Amino acid sequence: MSEAIPNSQPSAPLVAMLSNRRLIPFLIAAAVVALDRFTKGLIKTHFSAYDTTTVIPGFFNIVHSENPGIAFGMLADASGPWRDVLLIGFSGAVLIAISIMLLRPTSQHDAVLRTALAFILGGAFGNLYDRIVNGTVTDFIEVHAGQHYFPAFNVADSAITVGACLLLLDMWWAKERRVRHVPEVNIDR
């Protein structure tokens, strides 16, 4: 009666894959991309271009805009194939650089840094996908204070912003760790 039940335990490669700390940021990035694709799909399905629905009057709207430029509409008025080549090339280079950094061995102090890079990777990939497939990036979150509007953005943009804030936090904490670990030098002999 002590026979092993086949397939009763997860396969060794799956366990090894999930226990590999280097994989976690890529899973976070994949979740960001999935949420970004899902929300952009909802907007494209349920809103016509430039539709606006007020969620919180004077503060928050859901809109449907297509941004051919970069963050906050910069380069939106630039025309020609160079813009797309430049934007896609730059985004691709960022994705490669971040992926290389995430594949390097980690230390216990790298959790915030790796999470930050994961959010940036997911956001950059989400917007790159839009740019390659549609030639534009779908934005739909519009925040404003009265008549002062912040440019529309999306989940990918939010992830990039969260990642950038986490990078700043990690840099500050890293500086604090270095300061605490610097040995005192006694110059009085």
C-alpha positions as CSV (number, residue, x, y, z in Angstrom):
1,M,0.0,0.0,0.0
2,S,3.0,2.3,0.0
3,E,3.0,2.8,-3.8
4,A,3.6,6.2,-5.0
5,I,0.7,7.9,-6.8
6,P,2.0,9.1,-10.2
7,N,1.8,12.9,-10.7
8,S,0.8,13.5,-7.1
9,Q,3.6,16.1,-6.7
10,P,4.4,19.0,-8.9
11,S,7.0,18.3,-11.5
12,A,10.5,19.1,-10.6
13,P,11.0,21.6,-13.4
14,L,7.9,23.6,-12.4
15,V,9.0,23.7,-8.7
16,A,12.5,24.8,-9.8
17,M,11.0,27.4,-12.1
18,L,8.8,28.9,-9.4
19,S,11.5,28.8,-6.7
20,N,13.9,30.7,-9.0
21,R,13.9,34.3,-7.7
22,R,15.0,35.6,-11.1
23,L,11.6,34.5,-12.6
24,I,9.4,36.5,-10.2
25,P,10.0,39.9,-11.9
26,F,9.0,38.4,-15.2
27,L,5.8,37.1,-13.7
28,I,5.1,40.6,-12.3
29,A,5.8,42.1,-15.8
30,A,3.5,39.5,-17.4
31,A,0.7,40.4,-14.9
32,V,1.2,44.1,-15.8
33,V,1.0,43.3,-19.5
34,A,-2.1,41.2,-19.0
35,L,-3.9,43.9,-17.0
36,D,-2.8,46.5,-19.6
37,R,-4.1,44.5,-22.5
38,F,-7.4,43.7,-20.7
39,T,-8.1,47.3,-19.8
40,K,-7.2,48.6,-23.2
41,G,-9.4,45.9,-24.8
42,L,-12.3,47.0,-22.6
43,I,-11.9,50.7,-23.6
44,K,-11.7,49.9,-27.3
45,T,-14.7,47.6,-27.1
46,H,-17.0,49.9,-25.1
47,F,-15.8,53.5,-26.0
48,S,-15.6,55.2,-29.3
49,A,-12.5,57.3,-30.0
50,Y,-12.5,60.5,-27.8
51,D,-15.6,59.4,-25.8
52,T,-15.5,60.6,-22.2
53,T,-17.3,59.3,-19.2
54,T,-17.2,61.2,-15.9
55,V,-16.5,59.0,-12.9
56,I,-15.8,61.6,-10.2
57,P,-16.9,65.1,-11.4
58,G,-14.1,67.6,-11.4
59,F,-11.4,65.0,-10.8
60,F,-11.5,61.7,-12.8
61,N,-12.8,60.6,-16.3
62,I,-12.5,57.5,-18.4
63,V,-11.7,58.6,-22.0
64,H,-10.6,56.8,-25.1
65,S,-7.6,58.5,-26.8
66,E,-5.0,57.1,-29.2
67,N,-1.6,58.6,-28.6
68,P,0.9,58.4,-31.5
69,G,3.6,60.0,-29.5
70,I,5.3,59.2,-26.2
71,A,4.4,60.0,-22.6
72,F,2.1,62.9,-22.2
73,G,1.6,63.2,-26.0
74,M,5.2,64.4,-26.7
75,L,6.1,63.7,-30.4
76,A,2.4,63.2,-31.2
77,D,2.6,65.9,-33.9
78,A,5.9,64.5,-35.4
79,S,5.3,62.6,-38.6
80,G,7.2,60.3,-40.7
81,P,8.5,56.8,-40.2
82,W,11.5,58.0,-38.2
83,R,9.2,58.6,-35.2
84,D,8.0,55.0,-35.1
85,V,11.4,53.6,-35.7
86,L,12.9,55.7,-33.0
87,L,10.1,54.9,-30.5
88,I,10.0,51.2,-31.2
89,G,13.8,51.0,-31.3
90,F,14.2,52.8,-28.0
91,S,11.5,50.8,-26.3
92,G,13.1,47.5,-27.6
93,A,16.5,48.6,-26.2
94,V,15.0,49.4,-22.8
95,L,13.2,46.0,-22.7
96,I,16.5,44.2,-23.6
97,A,18.5,46.2,-21.0
98,I,16.0,45.6,-18.2
99,S,15.7,41.9,-19.1
100,I,19.5,41.5,-18.9
101,M,19.6,43.2,-15.5
102,L,16.8,40.9,-14.2
103,L,18.6,37.8,-15.4
104,R,21.7,38.6,-13.4
105,P,22.2,36.9,-10.0
106,T,20.4,38.6,-7.1
107,S,21.1,39.5,-3.5
108,Q,18.7,39.9,-0.6
109,H,18.7,43.7,-0.9
110,D,17.5,43.6,-4.5
111,A,13.8,43.0,-4.0
112,V,12.6,46.6,-4.4
113,L,15.0,47.2,-7.4
114,R,13.8,44.0,-9.1
115,T,10.2,44.8,-8.5
116,A,10.7,48.3,-9.9
117,L,12.4,46.9,-13.0
118,A,9.5,44.4,-13.3
119,F,6.9,47.2,-13.4
120,I,8.9,49.2,-15.9
121,L,9.4,46.1,-18.1
122,G,5.7,45.3,-18.1
123,G,4.6,48.8,-18.8
124,A,7.2,49.3,-21.5
125,F,6.2,46.0,-23.2
126,G,2.5,46.9,-22.9
127,N,2.9,50.2,-24.7
128,L,5.4,48.7,-27.2
129,Y,2.9,46.1,-28.2
130,D,0.3,48.8,-28.8
131,R,2.7,50.9,-30.9
132,I,3.8,47.9,-33.0
133,V,0.2,46.5,-33.6
134,N,-1.8,49.8,-33.8
135,G,0.8,52.5,-34.4
136,T,-0.6,54.3,-31.4
137,V,-0.9,53.7,-27.6
138,T,-4.4,53.6,-26.1
139,D,-4.8,55.9,-23.1
140,F,-8.0,56.1,-21.0
141,I,-7.4,57.4,-17.5
142,E,-7.9,61.2,-17.2
143,V,-7.3,63.0,-13.9
144,H,-7.9,66.7,-13.5
145,A,-8.5,69.3,-10.9
146,G,-11.3,71.5,-12.2
147,Q,-10.1,72.8,-15.6
148,H,-6.5,71.7,-15.1
149,Y,-6.1,68.3,-16.9
150,F,-3.2,65.9,-16.6
151,P,-2.6,64.1,-20.0
152,A,-4.5,60.8,-20.3
153,F,-2.6,57.6,-19.5
154,N,-3.1,53.9,-19.1
155,V,-2.1,50.9,-16.9
156,A,1.3,50.5,-18.6
157,D,2.1,54.2,-18.0
158,S,1.0,53.7,-14.3
159,A,3.3,50.7,-14.0
160,I,6.2,52.6,-15.4
161,T,5.6,55.5,-13.0
162,V,5.3,53.1,-10.0
163,G,8.5,51.4,-11.1
164,A,10.3,54.7,-11.4
165,C,9.1,55.7,-7.9
166,L,10.3,52.3,-6.5
167,L,13.7,52.9,-8.2
168,L,14.0,56.2,-6.4
169,L,13.1,54.6,-3.1
170,D,15.6,51.8,-3.7
171,M,18.3,54.3,-4.5
172,W,17.5,56.2,-1.2
173,W,17.5,52.9,0.8
174,A,20.7,51.8,-0.8
175,K,22.4,55.0,0.2
176,E,21.1,54.6,3.7
177,R,22.5,51.0,3.8
178,R,25.9,52.3,2.6
179,V,26.0,55.1,5.2
180,R,25.1,52.7,8.0
181,H,27.9,50.2,7.0
182,V,30.7,52.7,6.5
183,P,33.2,52.1,9.3
184,E,34.2,55.0,11.4
185,V,37.8,56.2,10.9
186,N,39.6,57.4,13.9
187,I,42.0,60.1,12.9
188,D,43.0,61.0,16.5
189,R,46.1,58.9,17.2
